[in-house]
Amino acid sequence: MSGLEIRERQVGAIVALDLEGDILFGAGADMISERIKNLAEQGRFDVLLNMSGVRYVDSAGLGKLISGYTTLRREGGQVRLLGVAENVKDLLVITKLVTVFDTHEDEQQALDSFARP
């Protein structure tokens, strides 16, 4: 499969986006950006990006993830990444974004991390 497919689930107050494919310059990167923008416009600011089906993220895709993160954080929301592939983790380390994105391997732990004091 080429491109990106996004399936949306509501888990309590959190929106889970299950991503399948690649987040690349063009359609894939734009899809994730548009979806996050739409969620923010709907007042849905806590988002879990399930990236277990993502094989590759290029620099444009990474830029759109950062943009989405910034959009949601500006509104008081939170973003978590779930199931990030090793090559994408390496990219986050190289770009020092590993300190920005909260990543998890277990979905329940990721969901629990949204709890507010």
ABEGO torsion letter per residue (X at the ends): XBEBBBBBBBBEABBBBBBBEBBBBEAAAAAAAAAAAAAAAAGBABBBBBAAABABBBAAAAAAAAAAAAAAAAAGBBBBBBGBBAAAAAAAAAAGAAAABBBBABAAAAAAAABBX
